[in-house]
Amino acid sequence: MTFDFKTLGLALASAGALTAAAAVAQAQDVQTGGTAIIHMVSEQRILNPALRASTGVYNISGKIVEPLIDKSYDGYEPVLATEWEGSDDGLTITLKLREGVNWHDGEPFTCDDVAFTAMEMWKALLNYSSALQANLESVDCPDPHTAVFNYSKPMPLPLFLAAMPDLGHPMPKHLYEGTDILKNELNTAPVGTGPFKFVEYERGQYVMAVKNEDYWRGPEYPYLDRIVWRFITDKSAAAAALEAGEVHESGFIGVSMADIERLGADDRFDVGTQGYENNVAHSTVEFNHRNPILADLKVRQAMYHGLDIDYAIETIMRGFAKPGRGPIPSAGGENYTDEVTTYPYDVEKAKAMLDEAGYPVKEDGFRFHLRHRPAPWGEYTQLWAEYYAQAMKEIGIDVEILTNDAPGFLNGVYRDHDFDTANGWHQFRSDPAVSTMVWLRSGQPEGTPWTNQFGWQSDEIDRMIDDAASELDPEKRAEMYHEIQRRSMDELPVIFAIEHPFISVTSKTLHNHHNTPRWNSSSWYDLWLEQ
């Protein structure tokens, strides 16, 4: 079974019910009240989306903290910003901000909040955004509801808009200014402007948010009384909770693929990929280039030849994936090219390349030993790690798998560099400069998750990334990304092995679900529960 990303929409036979459910919900009388219970596979112990761009953060904080601009199936939609305009030279972007919006503590939302967050968090601390906003010089506030972003190099308006849904969440200046931002207690108890207000975070158990009675969209929103996110690490237990009606939704492939297929045949659930069009991902193999063995390109090429990607797609992803072609997925539109170097599965070639690189098989039966950290994001990341270890054994490389929780993985790979190889998934968010380029661009803040903390650096690729991010001509910009993609596949700083969508299992008692291309990360102001 092959997944066609050009018609990205529904992955399972039963998934057509998603659009049908939305249409039915519009025709029905909306029911207000109730509690939606959402399954979370793991916790990251931070809920500030202006400090950490992550689906695990957005899935919770996106209902509490709103972005300036979101994305719908009709295009970009105003949220805290109502209008936007870019100058002809690309050096200035002006936003009109929504009036009459209050933070959850009652203080008014103004340009001061946007300017402070942009300079002190988005530019300085937020993974992905630190590279994106590297040329941001200042944010002026000519009045409380106008924000003027000033750049030293052109910022294409389409790129700015593509970034805002994920990298454009203002935070309250009055609660962060003068504090140690990274240690501020509100990072785990966020104050936002969204339809739901944070109430409680019980470590390892749940996060709870309740209806914001002062929400700017009007007193009818949100429809729900509260949302509870339950942390259930055991995938079988999560599937059982769905079947028992104790959980209403599990997103981002939070249960096993076998359970996804089984629940897809159950009339009580909608199962599919709709709502993730803005969140296509790669399953990766990440290298610690500080290890001199892995710094050898021939070794990395040999390891790629040792991976049977087609087998992994069929057995791990049940066919709902395709081979990766570098840091930009096929969902990248004009910025994507498939004219790149590839590494077909060839065990004998992999062995010969490792011999040529100076790593023959030793007396213990292995050429060398590696310590591997898999991300704890779900069944398929663990299965991909297990397959990787088995595949490397076939070419004479011993891989020890180090199990870890989310903080252990993030710290071990991105902060402490305590690994040889690692795997997880990395999301593409609308534009290469918004997300994937930070996996290649050097100079990211030390320890920032999901950025280039791998000890790999190329002056030429750094320059190419910077030039592409400020190119205003779409055709020239696309060709620049094609070249970056080709260079990435030649030099293999990271293997972007498998491109795949995400899949949700959702109770049909939830209505208006998955009705935007980044639904699990959005605000859910119009989500309602049939009781």
C-alpha atoms as one frame of an Amber mdcrd trajectory, in Angstrom:
protein
   0.000   0.000   0.000   1.495   3.346  -1.024   0.509   6.712   0.364   0.114
   9.540  -2.145   1.172  12.784  -0.483  -0.002  14.831  -3.457  -3.569  14.015
  -2.451  -2.893  14.138   1.242  -6.177  13.712   3.069  -7.412  10.323   4.210
  -5.127   7.389   4.815  -7.500   4.690   5.959 -10.637   3.427   4.291 -12.817
   4.639   7.133 -11.229   8.063   7.253 -13.773   9.574   4.878 -15.943   9.918
   7.952 -13.784  12.854   9.063 -15.113  15.298   6.511 -18.557  13.794   6.775
 -18.509  14.275  10.550 -17.625  17.932  10.148 -20.498  18.453   7.707 -22.942
  16.694  10.010 -21.755  18.793  12.968 -22.502  21.973  11.083 -26.038  20.796
  10.409 -26.690  19.744  14.002 -27.374  21.941  16.980 -24.124  22.456  18.853
 -24.054  21.086  22.381 -22.140  23.126  24.936 -20.320  21.961  28.028 -18.537
  18.720  28.800 -14.921  17.641  29.086 -12.801  16.419  26.192 -10.145  13.937
  27.295  -7.111  13.717  25.043  -4.387  11.075  25.021  -0.770  12.218  25.229
   2.033   9.696  24.711   4.658  11.621  26.669   5.288  14.911  28.427   8.060
  17.415  27.763   7.665  19.367  31.024   7.361  22.713  29.281   4.189  24.311
  27.934   5.485  27.599  26.524   5.232  27.516  22.704   7.415  30.635  22.467
  10.295  28.627  23.937   9.783  25.206  22.397   8.274  24.451  19.013   6.921
  20.940  19.426   3.699  19.094  18.719   3.762  17.849  22.300   3.676  21.490
  23.422   1.175  22.732  20.824  -1.226  19.853  21.470  -1.764  21.329  24.940
  -0.688  24.968  24.904  -2.282  25.715  21.525  -5.622  25.864  23.332  -4.262
  28.258  25.966  -1.768  30.428  24.061  -2.755  31.690  20.603  -0.546  32.616
  17.625  -0.739  35.850  15.714  -1.871  33.972  12.604  -3.172  30.442  12.104
  -3.790  28.318   9.028  -7.114  26.990   7.775  -7.995  25.014   4.674  -8.778
  28.369   3.043  -5.382  29.896   3.821  -3.908  31.977   6.614  -6.462  33.295
   9.071  -6.274  36.227  11.499  -6.034  35.381  15.197  -4.209  37.940  17.353
  -3.118  39.761  14.200  -5.933  40.963  11.947  -3.984  42.409   8.996  -0.449
  42.105   7.622   1.616  43.808   4.955   5.200  43.519   3.763   7.324  46.282
   2.235   8.540  45.902  -1.345  12.146  45.459  -0.186  11.186  42.781   2.353
  12.798  44.659   5.231   9.596  45.588   7.049   6.457  43.634   7.934   3.596
  45.480   9.608   0.856  43.755  11.613  -2.390  45.184  12.888  -3.207  43.552
  16.214  -6.629  42.583  17.480  -8.144  45.028  19.934 -10.148  44.102  23.014
  -8.120  40.972  23.805  -7.056  40.252  27.388  -4.558  37.851  28.858  -6.049
  35.284  31.214  -4.987  37.413  34.190  -7.056  40.339  32.855  -4.238  42.499
  31.490  -4.677  43.781  27.900  -2.797  42.219  24.982  -0.757  44.867  23.113
   2.173  45.335  20.774   4.514  45.447  23.766   3.834  41.738  24.297   4.599
  40.957  20.642   7.802  43.019  20.604   9.087  41.533  23.855   8.338  37.940
  22.836   9.784  38.362  19.351  13.104  39.729  20.577  13.531  37.863  23.875
  12.027  34.465  22.978  11.447  33.921  19.249  14.812  35.362  18.197  16.883
  34.403  21.216  15.542  31.123  22.537  12.900  29.388  20.409  14.141  26.376
  18.481  13.590  26.859  14.720  12.763  30.539  15.241  16.242  31.558  16.335
  17.461  30.822  12.805  14.341  32.153  11.121  14.490  35.455  13.017  18.272
  35.850  12.935  17.946  39.037  10.853  15.196  40.568  12.997  16.595  43.884
  14.240  13.677  45.260  16.216   9.902  45.378  16.599   8.453  48.885  16.801
   5.124  49.738  18.419   3.826  53.006  16.913   0.595  52.354  18.812  -0.651
  49.578  21.113  -2.193  47.628  18.234   0.433  47.967  15.497   3.642  45.926
  15.374   6.382  46.717  12.847   9.011  43.999  12.348  12.304  45.414  11.045
  14.835  43.144   9.297  18.429  43.659   8.204  17.895  41.260   5.270  14.670
  40.639   3.362  12.016  38.512   5.065   9.623  37.210   2.402   6.058  37.811
   3.565   4.966  34.265   2.543   7.740  32.856   4.763   6.706  35.074   7.691
   3.091  33.924   7.314   4.113  30.270   7.063   6.055  30.619  10.315   3.428
  32.331  12.425   1.090  29.367  13.174   3.955  27.501  14.871   6.527  30.198
  15.652   4.326  33.204  16.342   2.845  32.821  19.844   3.148  36.039  21.892
   3.579  35.711  25.645   2.668  38.304  28.328   5.528  40.750  28.743   4.378
  41.813  32.216   4.810  38.246  33.507   8.212  37.566  31.914  10.104  40.848
  31.832  12.804  40.984  34.494  12.709  37.233  35.119  14.948  34.374  34.057
  12.808  33.454  31.060  13.949  29.846  30.854  13.216  29.282  34.550   9.961
  31.238  34.771   7.341  29.060  36.485   4.761  30.086  33.882   6.577  27.923
  31.337   4.674  25.017  32.892   1.567  27.017  33.826   1.028  29.256  30.790
  -1.024  32.431  30.733  -2.444  33.096  27.275  -5.340  34.683  25.408  -6.876
  31.442  24.159 -10.279  29.826  24.625  -9.048  27.737  27.563  -7.261  28.751
  30.770  -4.585  26.634  32.408  -5.648  25.079  35.732  -3.358  22.242  36.760
  -0.378  20.146  35.689  -0.029  16.874  37.606   3.332  15.423  36.599   3.040
  12.121  34.791  -0.750  12.189  35.040  -2.557  15.034  33.293  -2.868  18.695
  32.367  -6.212  20.478  32.769  -7.584  23.681  31.241 -11.047  25.235  31.634
 -13.216  27.540  29.553 -12.093  31.160  29.261 -15.261  33.115  30.061 -13.692
  36.296  28.656 -12.659  34.887  25.291 -12.458  37.513  22.537 -14.404  35.507
  19.949 -17.564  35.937  22.020 -19.456  34.350  24.922 -20.562  31.348  22.853
 -16.947  30.151  22.549 -15.436  27.808  23.450 -18.142  25.173  23.439 -16.368
  22.830  25.882 -16.158  23.408  29.635 -12.697  21.899  29.929 -10.015  19.784
  28.332  -7.940  17.158  30.136  -4.798  15.772  28.524  -3.927  12.369  29.987
  -0.389  11.014  29.793  -0.637   7.328  28.898   2.690   5.891  27.817   1.410
   2.352  27.297  -0.057   2.197  23.799  -2.311  -0.772  24.556  -3.684   1.019
  27.607  -4.362   4.092  25.459  -6.258   2.016  22.892  -8.268   0.399  25.675
  -9.090   3.850  27.090 -10.368   4.935  23.676 -12.581   1.865  23.393 -13.925
   2.357  26.915 -14.820   5.991  26.200 -12.323   7.236  28.787 -10.355   9.107
  26.100 -11.836  10.935  23.129  -8.822  11.378  20.879  -5.297  10.071  20.353
  -3.220  11.946  17.804   0.221  11.763  16.174   0.089   7.956  15.885  -0.270
   7.663  19.662  -1.484   4.056  19.579  -0.023   1.084  17.737  -0.486   0.752
  13.994  -2.300  -2.529  14.628  -4.765  -0.742  16.916  -5.136   2.085  14.400
  -6.171  -0.416  11.748  -8.493  -2.230  14.152 -10.155   0.921  15.460 -10.500
   2.170  11.888 -13.051  -0.594  11.376 -15.001   0.430  14.491 -17.981   2.674
  13.678 -17.458   4.630  16.900 -14.251   6.233  15.633 -12.925   8.455  12.876
  -9.441   7.357  11.884  -7.244   9.154   9.370  -4.630  11.715   8.447  -6.872
  14.716   7.862  -5.848  17.689   9.969  -2.113  17.009   9.571  -1.477  18.500
   6.142   0.726  21.123   7.748   2.586  18.536   9.844   4.193  15.988   7.522
   7.215  14.400   9.204  10.410  12.465   8.583  11.635   9.511  10.587  15.344
  10.145  10.961  18.734   8.716  11.771  20.778  11.418  13.526  24.557  11.235
  13.803  26.882  12.589  16.463  29.638  13.848  14.186  31.924  14.279  17.199
  32.470  10.529  16.882  35.309  10.293  14.317  33.834   7.104  12.875  30.531
   8.813  12.071  32.327  11.936  10.828  33.485   9.769   7.909  31.044  10.317
   5.020  31.736   6.871   3.583  30.583   5.298   6.867  27.324   7.261   6.807
  26.743   6.332   3.173  27.370   2.678   3.963  24.904   2.798   6.854  22.257
   4.272   4.539  22.842   1.432   2.057  22.304  -0.960   4.966  18.737   0.270
   5.564  15.890  -1.414   3.705  13.589   1.594   3.673  10.828  -0.105   1.676
  10.719  -2.962   4.189  10.513  -0.526   7.097   7.693   1.379   5.420   5.634
  -1.754   4.885   6.261  -3.370   8.267   6.448  -0.380  10.622   4.265   2.226
   8.896   1.880  -0.293   7.234   2.506   1.415   3.917   1.437   4.902   5.002
   4.789   6.480   4.160   7.362   6.914   1.414  11.172   7.116   1.221  12.645
  10.444   2.301  14.649  12.541  -0.114  16.368  14.923   2.257  15.177  17.667
   4.614  12.264  18.822   2.425   9.320  16.414   1.978   7.176  16.062  -1.122
   4.554  18.139   0.724   6.991  21.054   0.316   5.521  21.912  -3.072   7.761
  23.900  -5.400  10.601  23.794  -2.851  10.863  19.992  -3.155  12.819  17.993
  -5.713  13.295  14.254  -6.075  16.369  14.694  -8.292  18.827  13.766  -5.558
  21.374  11.078  -4.758  19.742   7.960  -3.298  21.143   4.989  -1.389  19.409
   1.762  -2.457  19.402  -1.134  -0.007  22.561  -3.151  -0.706  24.140  -5.078
   2.164  27.201  -6.212   0.222  27.927  -2.692  -0.998  27.562  -1.376   2.555
  30.046  -3.968   3.831  32.540  -3.165   1.080  32.323   0.567   1.799  32.962
  -0.009   5.502  35.985  -2.171   4.629  37.283   0.603   2.354  36.750   3.156
   5.119  39.094   1.154   7.348  36.599  -0.603   9.601  36.943  -4.354   9.068
  35.082  -6.902  11.166  36.991  -7.603  14.401  37.279 -10.705  16.542  34.030
  -9.947  18.361  32.181 -10.059  15.042  31.636  -6.298  14.762  33.380  -3.412
  13.065  32.522  -0.915  15.821  29.902  -0.248  18.491  27.339   2.582  18.681
  25.049   3.852  21.437  21.640   4.757  20.025  18.873   6.894  21.567  15.338
   6.485  20.163  12.764   9.220  20.766   9.860   8.026  22.959   7.221   9.552
  20.642   5.254   6.409  19.914   5.394   2.822  18.779   6.871   3.517  15.377
   9.875   5.461  16.700  10.772   2.519  18.924  10.188   0.011  16.109  12.286
   2.112  13.747  15.110   2.061  16.332  14.846  -1.708  16.678  14.870  -2.178
  12.919  17.854   0.183  12.594  19.807  -1.853  15.159  18.993  -5.106  13.349
  19.929  -3.657   9.967  23.264  -2.357  11.261  24.054  -5.783  12.716  23.724
  -7.218   9.199  26.606  -5.021   8.042  28.746  -5.609  11.133  27.834  -2.652
  13.351  26.745  -3.307  16.938  24.043  -0.899  18.171  23.088  -0.626  21.834
  19.626   0.937  22.272  19.340   3.330  25.220  15.745   3.700  26.365  14.739
   7.078  27.779  11.756   9.267  28.568  11.193  12.535  26.678  13.454  14.738
  28.843  16.125  12.032  28.821  16.049  11.871  25.039  16.035  15.641  24.515
  18.837  16.211  27.021  20.867  13.203  25.938  20.860  14.128  22.260  20.564
  17.912  22.051  22.099  19.148  25.315  24.590  16.562  26.556  25.425  14.949
  23.178  25.465  11.610  25.011  24.802   9.425  21.974  26.350   8.123  18.783
  23.162   7.862  16.756  19.555   8.734  17.513  16.193   8.574  15.838  12.906
  10.386  16.122  10.725  12.324  13.781  11.092  15.827  12.505   8.205  17.879
  11.196   8.026  20.025   8.112   5.958  23.135   8.791   4.880  24.786   5.518
   8.276  26.181   4.511  11.877  24.896   4.749  13.051  28.012   6.589  10.418
  27.541   9.278  11.594  24.147  10.446  13.831  21.750   8.545  16.750  24.071
   7.782  17.623  24.283  11.479  18.661  20.644  11.261  21.464  21.721   8.932
  22.266  25.333   9.884  25.077  25.623  12.425  25.094  28.151  15.255  21.799
  27.191  16.891  21.584  28.017  20.616  23.339  25.301  22.599  21.033  22.513
  23.700  18.015  23.617  21.633  15.887  20.560  20.788  15.348  19.557  17.161
  18.133  21.703  15.797  21.654  21.037  14.551  23.370  19.980  17.772  25.163
  17.174  15.942  28.662  18.621  15.662  28.272  19.026  11.892  28.971  22.305
  10.132  29.313  23.529   6.556  30.083  27.168   5.784  28.702  26.746   2.285
  25.403  25.213   3.358  25.059  27.831   6.116  25.399  30.510   3.456  22.962
  28.766   1.119  20.365  28.470   3.889  20.718  32.141   4.807  20.458  33.254
   1.173  17.366  31.137   0.501  15.600  32.464   3.598  15.895  36.065   2.352
  15.214  35.481  -1.363  12.026  37.264  -2.467  11.699  35.588  -5.891   9.774
  32.286  -5.376  11.337  30.531  -8.386  14.890  31.435  -7.411  14.152  30.484
  -3.821  12.816  27.074  -4.864  15.933  26.308  -6.895  18.093  27.278  -3.928
  16.254  24.775  -1.753  16.612  22.117  -4.441  20.367  22.575  -4.267  20.356
  22.433  -0.459  18.313  19.239  -0.655  20.782  17.713  -3.128  23.748  18.704
  -0.968  22.082  17.239   2.107  21.598  13.905   0.344  25.222  13.955  -0.808
  26.747  14.828   2.575  24.215  13.083   4.870  24.519  15.153   8.044  21.223
  13.500   8.982  19.352  10.694   7.237  15.766  11.794   6.580  14.813   8.194
   5.992  11.028   7.973   5.841   8.434  10.621   5.023   5.060  10.051   6.639
   1.828  11.716   7.754   0.365  11.437  11.221  -2.808   9.549  12.066  -5.465
  10.273  14.693  -8.086   8.064  16.294 -11.048  10.214  17.349 -14.345   9.366
  19.015 -17.300  10.418  16.882 -18.745  12.066  19.985 -16.285  14.905  19.245
 -17.518  17.279  16.527 -15.634  19.830  14.413 -12.465  17.853  14.934  -9.589
  17.844  12.413 -11.159  20.720  10.474  -7.889  22.633   9.959  -4.539  21.506
   8.467  -2.848  21.731  11.897  -5.828  20.799  14.025  -4.085  19.050  16.912
  -1.942  22.162  17.364  -4.787  24.674  17.014  -7.107  26.257  19.587 -10.222
  24.020  19.411 -12.497  26.964  20.160 -15.228  25.353  18.024 -14.783  21.752
  19.223 -17.875  20.298  20.909 -18.824  17.072  22.606 -21.964  15.086  21.988
 -23.314  14.077  25.408
